[in-house]
């Protein structure tokens, strides 16, 4: 089966696209405009409720959501295979954080699978960006599942605790995961079947601990002990003053009982914000979708199909070619990207949308060379290109990041190019490549506090990858050095 059919791409290109703008979200959708407005309002309410539960102060980063009206539109962006198996995907990119949803996702169990997915992922978005605490894998996912079914009542209250239907089905079909296995399982060790059980079992344990155990404060002590490296089973026994066998018994008892729902009042000063909904022009809508696809791995075929559809309809394709070139650069297809950029008329090459992929193309060619073979004159030109891009379009992280890499290869002092990395990090704190690069440079600068601030939330995103082990070693080394100092 092809990744995208011509009919799917045509559906996406021919749709009417709306943009709903609220203080903390931007939703681009070819769905019903009233439904999109309602989703934006619910997200603003969810954000306030979740921040209160997490005891966090908020986040300045705006989340962009592309809400596809149906599977055809969704499939045109993720491919047909993924469109059959998912109702949403979440991506952190150098140009911001994105959620892509199928609003018409017909989950086997969930009533609103796209909404549950979005609430789950936005919980991670808030947790990872504002907190420096590293959570156990089971709790990170279990708590996000707990909030995924948050709902609002007509009297300015919200409710949590309703079982996600798909997780309830998992518990019935597979049975809860044994408690010790649940507490010790890491993302690196989990296989697909383990993850399915962990999400459901983590939800069940988090539900009991936070909503009905009467030990929510003691559980906070468990999280503190876990962060300090304590054994996860012994830490829970100590924090709750219960042997693991007793905790296991209560945990399993949840499976046979009813799950209470907690109702809480929204803050008295909360007022639902006004949501501005506008109809986008077709070129603007396609530009927004292309920017997303250009910055997400493995989306070159989807972007190619859209470009072909626009071309067949006689639309302007130069900027789409530049976006496709950008996607190919990210995929390592440098020659193909260069060929695409070469077809763009000279008169359009002063545009930001052309200069950005061109600068990155030249930078990647230098990055792929050995240090002694790099061309200093070319690197200086690349540096100047990124300076221009930063001065004329500094809202995203990508140009600051490119400037930092160019300065590093030119031999600038570490403090100087690290300042550019910081600027990139401030604009895209969840983009792992940028955060990891900054963390490594802070380690080399022996800045223990700043390193920990960047590395600790990053470890959550990198859990199970080799980079996480490297960060853990750096963190331990800096902590030892700090104590000895």
Secondary structure as UniProt FT lines:
FT   HELIX           6..14
FT   STRAND          18..21
FT   STRAND          25..29
FT   HELIX           33..54
FT   STRAND          63..68
FT   HELIX           71..78
FT   HELIX           80..85
FT   STRAND          88..93
FT   TURN            94..95
FT   STRAND          96..102
FT   TURN            103..104
FT   HELIX           113..130
FT   HELIX           137..148
FT   STRAND          151..152
FT   TURN            154..155
FT   STRAND          157..160
FT   HELIX           165..174
FT   HELIX           179..184
FT   TURN            187..189
FT   HELIX           192..207
FT   HELIX           208..212
FT   HELIX           216..227
FT   TURN            228..229
FT   HELIX           232..240
FT   HELIX           244..256
FT   STRAND          262..265
FT   TURN            268..269
FT   STRAND          276..279
FT   HELIX           282..294
FT   TURN            297..298
FT   HELIX           300..312
FT   TURN            313..314
FT   HELIX           318..330
FT   TURN            331..332
FT   HELIX           334..342
FT   HELIX           346..348
FT   TURN            349..350
FT   HELIX           352..367
FT   HELIX           371..373
FT   HELIX           376..392
FT   HELIX           398..409
FT   TURN            410..411
FT   HELIX           414..427
FT   TURN            429..430
FT   HELIX           432..444
FT   TURN            445..446
FT   HELIX           448..462
FT   TURN            463..464
FT   HELIX           466..484
//
